[in-house]
Structures are given as structure tokens and as C-alpha cells.
């Protein structure tokens, strides 16, 4: 019983750190990919609409 309890604990230095939910990390990664691609390919995007 105590073995299962110890597996779920985080390391002592990480216990005070608040981790965001995984879905927020996925949303942030998608937004960053879109923004970076827009910056790199801005000229080709605008030339496509002309």
C-alpha cells in the first residue's frame, strides 16, 4: 500500500511548483506554431491574396 503512495509523489523540490494543465500547454504550442509560421511566411501569404 505504501509503495503505491510513494510512486504518486513528486520530487521534494518540485512539490511547491504549480504545473498548468496539459490542455493549456497544447493550446499554447498550437498558437505559437501559428504565430511563428505567420511571421516567417507573411510575404507569401499576402502575395497569395493578390
PyMOL Python script that loads the backbone (N, CA, C, O; Angstrom):
from pymol import cmd

cmd.read_pdbstr("""\
ATOM      1  N   UNK A   1       0.825  -1.200   0.000  1.00  0.00           N
ATOM      2  CA  UNK A   1       0.000   0.000   0.000  1.00  0.00           C
ATOM      3  C   UNK A   1       0.871   1.266   0.000  1.00  0.00           C
ATOM      4  O   UNK A   1       0.623   2.198  -0.765  1.00  0.00           O
ATOM      5  N   UNK A   2       1.877   1.287   0.853  1.00  0.00           N
ATOM      6  CA  UNK A   2       2.717   2.482   0.926  1.00  0.00           C
ATOM      7  C   UNK A   2       3.558   2.651  -0.332  1.00  0.00           C
ATOM      8  O   UNK A   2       3.941   3.772  -0.666  1.00  0.00           O
ATOM      9  N   UNK A   3       3.856   1.554  -1.042  1.00  0.00           N
ATOM     10  CA  UNK A   3       4.614   1.642  -2.286  1.00  0.00           C
ATOM     11  C   UNK A   3       3.840   2.451  -3.334  1.00  0.00           C
ATOM     12  O   UNK A   3       4.426   3.283  -4.026  1.00  0.00           O
ATOM     13  N   UNK A   4       2.547   2.215  -3.454  1.00  0.00           N
ATOM     14  CA  UNK A   4       1.720   2.950  -4.411  1.00  0.00           C
ATOM     15  C   UNK A   4       1.666   4.428  -4.060  1.00  0.00           C
ATOM     16  O   UNK A   4       1.654   5.280  -4.948  1.00  0.00           O
ATOM     17  N   UNK A   5       1.633   4.733  -2.779  1.00  0.00           N
ATOM     18  CA  UNK A   5       1.560   6.122  -2.347  1.00  0.00           C
ATOM     19  C   UNK A   5       2.834   6.877  -2.713  1.00  0.00           C
ATOM     20  O   UNK A   5       2.767   8.030  -3.138  1.00  0.00           O
ATOM     21  N   UNK A   6       3.972   6.252  -2.555  1.00  0.00           N
ATOM     22  CA  UNK A   6       5.249   6.909  -2.841  1.00  0.00           C
ATOM     23  C   UNK A   6       5.442   7.137  -4.334  1.00  0.00           C
ATOM     24  O   UNK A   6       6.118   8.094  -4.713  1.00  0.00           O
ATOM     25  N   UNK A   7       4.876   6.299  -5.193  1.00  0.00           N
ATOM     26  CA  UNK A   7       5.024   6.462  -6.631  1.00  0.00           C
ATOM     27  C   UNK A   7       4.323   7.718  -7.137  1.00  0.00           C
ATOM     28  O   UNK A   7       4.742   8.291  -8.143  1.00  0.00           O
ATOM     29  N   UNK A   8       3.278   8.150  -6.466  1.00  0.00           N
ATOM     30  CA  UNK A   8       2.497   9.281  -6.936  1.00  0.00           C
ATOM     31  C   UNK A   8       3.078  10.621  -6.489  1.00  0.00           C
ATOM     32  O   UNK A   8       2.681  11.659  -7.018  1.00  0.00           O
ATOM     33  N   UNK A   9       3.995  10.630  -5.542  1.00  0.00           N
ATOM     34  CA  UNK A   9       4.561  11.884  -5.052  1.00  0.00           C
ATOM     35  C   UNK A   9       5.602  12.414  -6.025  1.00  0.00           C
ATOM     36  O   UNK A   9       6.352  11.651  -6.635  1.00  0.00           O
ATOM     37  N   UNK A  10       5.634  13.728  -6.157  1.00  0.00           N
ATOM     38  CA  UNK A  10       6.659  14.378  -6.976  1.00  0.00           C
ATOM     39  C   UNK A  10       7.927  14.535  -6.144  1.00  0.00           C
ATOM     40  O   UNK A  10       7.878  14.439  -4.918  1.00  0.00           O
ATOM     41  N   UNK A  11       9.054  14.774  -6.793  1.00  0.00           N
ATOM     42  CA  UNK A  11      10.290  15.035  -6.028  1.00  0.00           C
ATOM     43  C   UNK A  11      10.121  16.229  -5.099  1.00  0.00           C
ATOM     44  O   UNK A  11       9.315  17.120  -5.365  1.00  0.00           O
ATOM     45  N   UNK A  12      10.872  16.245  -4.020  1.00  0.00           N
ATOM     46  CA  UNK A  12      10.666  17.250  -2.967  1.00  0.00           C
ATOM     47  C   UNK A  12      10.840  18.682  -3.461  1.00  0.00           C
ATOM     48  O   UNK A  12      10.134  19.573  -2.989  1.00  0.00           O
ATOM     49  N   UNK A  13      11.753  18.931  -4.393  1.00  0.00           N
ATOM     50  CA  UNK A  13      11.965  20.300  -4.879  1.00  0.00           C
ATOM     51  C   UNK A  13      10.875  20.743  -5.846  1.00  0.00           C
ATOM     52  O   UNK A  13      10.742  21.937  -6.115  1.00  0.00           O
ATOM     53  N   UNK A  14      10.094  19.806  -6.374  1.00  0.00           N
ATOM     54  CA  UNK A  14       9.052  20.150  -7.352  1.00  0.00           C
ATOM     55  C   UNK A  14       7.672  20.209  -6.725  1.00  0.00           C
ATOM     56  O   UNK A  14       6.702  20.523  -7.415  1.00  0.00           O
ATOM     57  N   UNK A  15       7.556  19.918  -5.441  1.00  0.00           N
ATOM     58  CA  UNK A  15       6.229  19.876  -4.820  1.00  0.00           C
ATOM     59  C   UNK A  15       5.576  21.248  -4.732  1.00  0.00           C
ATOM     60  O   UNK A  15       4.350  21.345  -4.783  1.00  0.00           O
ATOM     61  N   UNK A  16       6.359  22.304  -4.602  1.00  0.00           N
ATOM     62  CA  UNK A  16       5.802  23.643  -4.486  1.00  0.00           C
ATOM     63  C   UNK A  16       5.504  24.296  -5.818  1.00  0.00           C
ATOM     64  O   UNK A  16       4.927  25.383  -5.851  1.00  0.00           O
ATOM     65  N   UNK A  17       5.886  23.656  -6.929  1.00  0.00           N
ATOM     66  CA  UNK A  17       5.694  24.240  -8.253  1.00  0.00           C
ATOM     67  C   UNK A  17       4.305  23.891  -8.761  1.00  0.00           C
ATOM     68  O   UNK A  17       3.917  22.723  -8.757  1.00  0.00           O
ATOM     69  N   UNK A  18       3.565  24.877  -9.191  1.00  0.00           N
ATOM     70  CA  UNK A  18       2.222  24.640  -9.735  1.00  0.00           C
ATOM     71  C   UNK A  18       2.339  24.403 -11.235  1.00  0.00           C
ATOM     72  O   UNK A  18       2.735  25.307 -11.971  1.00  0.00           O
ATOM     73  N   UNK A  19       2.004  23.213 -11.695  1.00  0.00           N
ATOM     74  CA  UNK A  19       2.074  22.883 -13.113  1.00  0.00           C
ATOM     75  C   UNK A  19       0.740  23.185 -13.780  1.00  0.00           C
ATOM     76  O   UNK A  19      -0.308  22.843 -13.230  1.00  0.00           O
ATOM     77  N   UNK A  20       0.751  23.817 -14.952  1.00  0.00           N
ATOM     78  CA  UNK A  20      -0.503  24.068 -15.663  1.00  0.00           C
ATOM     79  C   UNK A  20      -1.062  22.762 -16.230  1.00  0.00           C
ATOM     80  O   UNK A  20      -0.341  21.773 -16.359  1.00  0.00           O
ATOM     81  N   UNK A  21      -2.322  22.768 -16.559  1.00  0.00           N
ATOM     82  CA  UNK A  21      -2.945  21.601 -17.161  1.00  0.00           C
ATOM     83  C   UNK A  21      -2.362  21.355 -18.547  1.00  0.00           C
ATOM     84  O   UNK A  21      -1.898  22.288 -19.203  1.00  0.00           O
ATOM     85  N   UNK A  22      -2.383  20.124 -18.987  1.00  0.00           N
ATOM     86  CA  UNK A  22      -1.778  19.752 -20.268  1.00  0.00           C
ATOM     87  C   UNK A  22      -2.501  20.405 -21.439  1.00  0.00           C
ATOM     88  O   UNK A  22      -1.872  20.735 -22.444  1.00  0.00           O
ATOM     89  N   UNK A  23      -3.823  20.596 -21.322  1.00  0.00           N
ATOM     90  CA  UNK A  23      -4.557  21.172 -22.451  1.00  0.00           C
ATOM     91  C   UNK A  23      -4.126  22.617 -22.718  1.00  0.00           C
ATOM     92  O   UNK A  23      -4.156  23.066 -23.864  1.00  0.00           O
ATOM     93  N   UNK A  24      -3.726  23.349 -21.671  1.00  0.00           N
ATOM     94  CA  UNK A  24      -3.249  24.713 -21.872  1.00  0.00           C
ATOM     95  C   UNK A  24      -1.903  24.710 -22.579  1.00  0.00           C
ATOM     96  O   UNK A  24      -1.628  25.604 -23.380  1.00  0.00           O
ATOM     97  N   UNK A  25      -1.067  23.733 -22.303  1.00  0.00           N
ATOM     98  CA  UNK A  25       0.204  23.613 -22.985  1.00  0.00           C
ATOM     99  C   UNK A  25       0.029  23.304 -24.454  1.00  0.00           C
ATOM    100  O   UNK A  25       0.762  23.825 -25.294  1.00  0.00           O
ATOM    101  N   UNK A  26      -0.942  22.454 -24.770  1.00  0.00           N
ATOM    102  CA  UNK A  26      -1.220  22.118 -26.171  1.00  0.00           C
ATOM    103  C   UNK A  26      -1.733  23.345 -26.909  1.00  0.00           C
ATOM    104  O   UNK A  26      -1.313  23.612 -28.035  1.00  0.00           O
ATOM    105  N   UNK A  27      -2.640  24.095 -26.286  1.00  0.00           N
ATOM    106  CA  UNK A  27      -3.166  25.311 -26.919  1.00  0.00           C
ATOM    107  C   UNK A  27      -2.047  26.336 -27.139  1.00  0.00           C
ATOM    108  O   UNK A  27      -1.983  26.967 -28.193  1.00  0.00           O
ATOM    109  N   UNK A  28      -1.182  26.498 -26.160  1.00  0.00           N
ATOM    110  CA  UNK A  28      -0.075  27.443 -26.282  1.00  0.00           C
ATOM    111  C   UNK A  28       0.867  27.025 -27.400  1.00  0.00           C
ATOM    112  O   UNK A  28       1.338  27.874 -28.157  1.00  0.00           O
ATOM    113  N   UNK A  29       1.150  25.731 -27.517  1.00  0.00           N
ATOM    114  CA  UNK A  29       2.034  25.247 -28.579  1.00  0.00           C
ATOM    115  C   UNK A  29       1.426  25.496 -29.952  1.00  0.00           C
ATOM    116  O   UNK A  29       2.135  25.907 -30.871  1.00  0.00           O
ATOM    117  N   UNK A  30       0.130  25.257 -30.109  1.00  0.00           N
ATOM    118  CA  UNK A  30      -0.532  25.481 -31.405  1.00  0.00           C
ATOM    119  C   UNK A  30      -0.508  26.959 -31.762  1.00  0.00           C
ATOM    120  O   UNK A  30      -0.231  27.318 -32.907  1.00  0.00           O
ATOM    121  N   UNK A  31      -0.799  27.821 -30.789  1.00  0.00           N
ATOM    122  CA  UNK A  31      -0.794  29.266 -31.047  1.00  0.00           C
ATOM    123  C   UNK A  31       0.609  29.734 -31.428  1.00  0.00           C
ATOM    124  O   UNK A  31       0.766  30.539 -32.345  1.00  0.00           O
ATOM    125  N   UNK A  32       1.625  29.235 -30.730  1.00  0.00           N
ATOM    126  CA  UNK A  32       2.997  29.622 -31.062  1.00  0.00           C
ATOM    127  C   UNK A  32       3.392  29.161 -32.458  1.00  0.00           C
ATOM    128  O   UNK A  32       4.062  29.899 -33.180  1.00  0.00           O
ATOM    129  N   UNK A  33       2.994  27.960 -32.849  1.00  0.00           N
ATOM    130  CA  UNK A  33       3.302  27.464 -34.193  1.00  0.00           C
ATOM    131  C   UNK A  33       2.646  28.343 -35.250  1.00  0.00           C
ATOM    132  O   UNK A  33       3.272  28.668 -36.258  1.00  0.00           O
ATOM    133  N   UNK A  34       1.397  28.731 -35.032  1.00  0.00           N
ATOM    134  CA  UNK A  34       0.687  29.575 -35.996  1.00  0.00           C
ATOM    135  C   UNK A  34       1.349  30.942 -36.096  1.00  0.00           C
ATOM    136  O   UNK A  34       1.542  31.457 -37.198  1.00  0.00           O
ATOM    137  N   UNK A  35       1.700  31.537 -34.959  1.00  0.00           N
ATOM    138  CA  UNK A  35       2.312  32.867 -34.967  1.00  0.00           C
ATOM    139  C   UNK A  35       3.681  32.834 -35.647  1.00  0.00           C
ATOM    140  O   UNK A  35       3.991  33.713 -36.451  1.00  0.00           O
ATOM    141  N   UNK A  36       4.490  31.845 -35.337  1.00  0.00           N
ATOM    142  CA  UNK A  36       5.824  31.756 -35.940  1.00  0.00           C
ATOM    143  C   UNK A  36       5.719  31.532 -37.441  1.00  0.00           C
ATOM    144  O   UNK A  36       6.458  32.149 -38.209  1.00  0.00           O
ATOM    145  N   UNK A  37       4.814  30.661 -37.870  1.00  0.00           N
ATOM    146  CA  UNK A  37       4.630  30.439 -39.302  1.00  0.00           C
ATOM    147  C   UNK A  37       4.128  31.692 -40.001  1.00  0.00           C
ATOM    148  O   UNK A  37       4.529  31.966 -41.132  1.00  0.00           O
ATOM    149  N   UNK A  38       3.265  32.453 -39.357  1.00  0.00           N
ATOM    150  CA  UNK A  38       2.770  33.690 -39.956  1.00  0.00           C
ATOM    151  C   UNK A  38       3.902  34.693 -40.135  1.00  0.00           C
ATOM    152  O   UNK A  38       3.977  35.375 -41.156  1.00  0.00           O
ATOM    153  N   UNK A  39       4.781  34.781 -39.143  1.00  0.00           N
ATOM    154  CA  UNK A  39       5.903  35.717 -39.239  1.00  0.00           C
ATOM    155  C   UNK A  39       6.848  35.304 -40.361  1.00  0.00           C
ATOM    156  O   UNK A  39       7.294  36.150 -41.136  1.00  0.00           O
ATOM    157  N   UNK A  40       7.157  34.018 -40.458  1.00  0.00           N
ATOM    158  CA  UNK A  40       8.087  33.558 -41.487  1.00  0.00           C
ATOM    159  C   UNK A  40       7.499  33.640 -42.895  1.00  0.00           C
ATOM    160  O   UNK A  40       8.205  33.996 -43.838  1.00  0.00           O
ATOM    161  N   UNK A  41       6.226  33.317 -43.044  1.00  0.00           N
ATOM    162  CA  UNK A  41       5.619  33.226 -44.369  1.00  0.00           C
ATOM    163  C   UNK A  41       4.646  34.366 -44.653  1.00  0.00           C
ATOM    164  O   UNK A  41       3.731  34.212 -45.462  1.00  0.00           O
ATOM    165  N   UNK A  42       4.838  35.511 -43.991  1.00  0.00           N
ATOM    166  CA  UNK A  42       3.929  36.645 -44.143  1.00  0.00           C
ATOM    167  C   UNK A  42       3.863  37.127 -45.591  1.00  0.00           C
ATOM    168  O   UNK A  42       2.777  37.388 -46.107  1.00  0.00           O
ATOM    169  N   UNK A  43       4.999  37.246 -46.237  1.00  0.00           N
ATOM    170  CA  UNK A  43       5.025  37.760 -47.608  1.00  0.00           C
ATOM    171  C   UNK A  43       4.326  36.811 -48.572  1.00  0.00           C
ATOM    172  O   UNK A  43       3.572  37.255 -49.437  1.00  0.00           O
ATOM    173  N   UNK A  44       4.563  35.532 -48.436  1.00  0.00           N
ATOM    174  CA  UNK A  44       3.925  34.580 -49.355  1.00  0.00           C
ATOM    175  C   UNK A  44       2.419  34.475 -49.095  1.00  0.00           C
ATOM    176  O   UNK A  44       1.649  34.213 -50.018  1.00  0.00           O
ATOM    177  N   UNK A  45       2.003  34.676 -47.857  1.00  0.00           N
ATOM    178  CA  UNK A  45       0.563  34.658 -47.541  1.00  0.00           C
ATOM    179  C   UNK A  45      -0.114  35.855 -48.200  1.00  0.00           C
ATOM    180  O   UNK A  45      -1.169  35.712 -48.818  1.00  0.00           O
ATOM    181  N   UNK A  46       0.495  37.042 -48.068  1.00  0.00           N
ATOM    182  CA  UNK A  46      -0.107  38.243 -48.644  1.00  0.00           C
ATOM    183  C   UNK A  46      -0.066  38.222 -50.178  1.00  0.00           C
ATOM    184  O   UNK A  46      -0.979  38.728 -50.830  1.00  0.00           O
ATOM    185  N   UNK A  47       0.985  37.642 -50.750  1.00  0.00           N
ATOM    186  CA  UNK A  47       1.061  37.576 -52.208  1.00  0.00           C
ATOM    187  C   UNK A  47       0.042  36.579 -52.764  1.00  0.00           C
ATOM    188  O   UNK A  47      -0.370  36.696 -53.918  1.00  0.00           O
ATOM    189  N   UNK A  48      -0.360  35.616 -51.967  1.00  0.00           N
ATOM    190  CA  UNK A  48      -1.372  34.652 -52.408  1.00  0.00           C
ATOM    191  C   UNK A  48      -2.721  35.324 -52.613  1.00  0.00           C
ATOM    192  O   UNK A  48      -3.477  34.924 -53.498  1.00  0.00           O
ATOM    193  N   UNK A  49      -3.041  36.345 -51.806  1.00  0.00           N
ATOM    194  CA  UNK A  49      -4.335  37.010 -51.919  1.00  0.00           C
ATOM    195  C   UNK A  49      -4.381  38.092 -52.982  1.00  0.00           C
ATOM    196  O   UNK A  49      -5.458  38.613 -53.272  1.00  0.00           O
ATOM    197  N   UNK A  50      -3.248  38.447 -53.570  1.00  0.00           N
ATOM    198  CA  UNK A  50      -3.241  39.493 -54.596  1.00  0.00           C
ATOM    199  C   UNK A  50      -3.639  38.946 -55.945  1.00  0.00           C
ATOM    200  O   UNK A  50      -3.686  39.690 -56.924  1.00  0.00           O
TER     201      UNK A  50
END
""", "prot")
cmd.dss("prot")
cmd.show_as("cartoon", "prot")
cmd.util.cbc("prot")
cmd.orient("prot")
